[in-house]
Amino acid sequence: MATVYPSTRTLDYSEFLDYYGSINAFACDNISIRTFSKVFLPTLYSIVFIVGLIGNGLVLCVLVKYHKRSNMSDVCLFNLALSDLLFLLSLPFWAHYAAITQWVFGRFMCHAVTALYMLGFYGSIFFMILMTIDRYAVIVHTYTSIFSKYRSVRATIALILFMWTLSLGASLPIIIFSEVKNKSDGLTCSVEYPEGTAWRSLIYIELNILSLIIPLSVMVFCYSRIIPILMSMTSLKKHKAVRLMLVLVSVFFLFWTPYNVVIFLKFLHQLGYMSTCQWYQDLNMAMQWVETIAFTHCCLNPIIYAFVGQRFRNLFLKILKESFPCCFAWYTTIESGLTEKGSSSYSRSSVISRTKIVLL
């Protein structure tokens, strides 16, 4: 059993056999790591599951209840939240697996839970990339971009299906190779790569490229072109839009870089470098921390992509007012008093219409 982030569990299982009592090429004492994992990982998984489920569930509720027309930004946000939910649904199973160190859900669920995690993992990344490109096309190439001009429902659906197909294609090797095995210490759900193949190394490379290099490069390029355009406009909201973009890039970099650094170190370990027992133990412990940091990003997605925007916050408050009118009577009074005052602010500059896709 891998150290417990589903990606590591499914990718690195054979390297962690001695982690739960089997014999590895070198016998390292992982008792302390095992004891730590059985408490730490289920606890963290449970917290991420609850927080992420609430946040992403609210995003889906708002988008489903108040969608009026085909909007690429809203469609991407909907699928981003859906991807995060798929990923989150796998966490209770991995938490149980980490706690008792045995897989008790059967062969089909091993494939199914692995599929949920991997589709959510890559889907979240690909839809963040698509949202970034969409914002770039709308703001930088407002009148010239084909991507901006032709936004039919059919084209939007085709693009979304293409993103899910890419996610499935990237996930397929891990889903196919995941198996339930009866080891000496009980049943396990792990990825069993064919002997003598380079699949494990290829998966490490794929993770580094798809989860960091490509998305970070796209975000840096697109936002570096968007920010100068926003700064040249006369709007009170431009600084908020710029700050939001800087937050998006910074958060993604801070949460995913440590994970990818450890993945690269494990790639080197797979090639025979850093093969000492101390490195083995350190990588096991480091992977638990950086994976936990990385997948908490799905809890922040609703905040940085949805609830930061005034429009989305207003829709969310509208749902709360409709559900709990007595608790939000004070807000209705304040809102009615500010409506007339704020109505003229929406005509100050055309930049608002151009940046609404950024502020959601």
C-alpha positions, 0 to 999 in steps of 0.5 A: 500500500502506498503512502496514501495519497491516491496517486501515490497509492496507485503509482508507487505501491511496489516501492512501499511493500515493506511499508506494511510488512512485506520485504523490499529490496532493502529492509527499512524500518517504517514502523514510525511512518506507518503509525503516523499515517494511520492517524494523520492521513484519515484525519486529513482526508476527512477534513478535506472531504467535508470542506471540499464537498460543501464548497464545491457542492455550493458552486454546483447548486448556484450554477444549476439554479441560476444558469440562464445561457451558455457561458464558457466561464460558468460551464468550465466552473461547473466542470471544475467543481464536478472534477473536484467532487469526483476526486473528493468521493474517492477520499473516504475509501482511501482514508479507510484503506489508510486506517486499516491497511487493507482493501475490503471493497473488492476488485470492482471498487478498486478500479472504480475508486481509482477512476474517480480519483484520477478523472477528478485529478486530471479533470480539475487541472484541464478545466483550470487550463481551459478557464485560463485560456478562455479568459485570455481569449476574451480579454486579449483577443476580444474581437479577433479570436475565433475562440471568442467569436464562436461560442455556440452551445454545440462548440462548448459541449464539444470542447467540454467532452474533449477535456473529459476525454483527455482526462480519461486518456491520461488516467487510463493506464493507472485505471487499467493496471490497478488490481486487488492482490492478496499479499501476506499482510492482507488484500491490497488495491494497487497498480501492478505494472507489467514486469520489465516495462517503463510504465512507472517512470512514464507515469512520473514524467506524465504527472510532472508535465500535466500537473505542473509544467503545462498548467503553470506555463499556460497561467503565467503566459496568459495572465502576463498578457491579460494584466497589462491590458487590465492595468491600462483601463480606467476602472476601479475593479481592475486592481481586484482583477489583477490581484485575483490573477496573481492569487490564482498563479501563486496558490497553484504554484505553492500548492503543487510545486512541492508535490511535483518536486517529490514526484521528480525525486521519486522518479530519480529513486526509481532510476536508482539514484538516492537509493539509501534507506534514509532517502527511502524513509524521507521520501515516504514521509515527504510524500504524505505531507506534499500530497496533503497540501496538493489535494487541499487545492480542491477545497480552495477552488470554490473560493478563488474561482467562485466566491471571490467574484461579486456576482457569484457571492450575490447568487449564493446569498440569494440562495441563502435568503430564499432558504432562510428568509428570516435570517437574512432580512437585514441583508435585504434591507441593506441591499435595497438601500444600496441598489440605487447608489450602485446602479450607476457604477456599472456604466463607468467603463466597458472594462467591467463587461470585459473582466466579468469572466475574470471576476465571475 
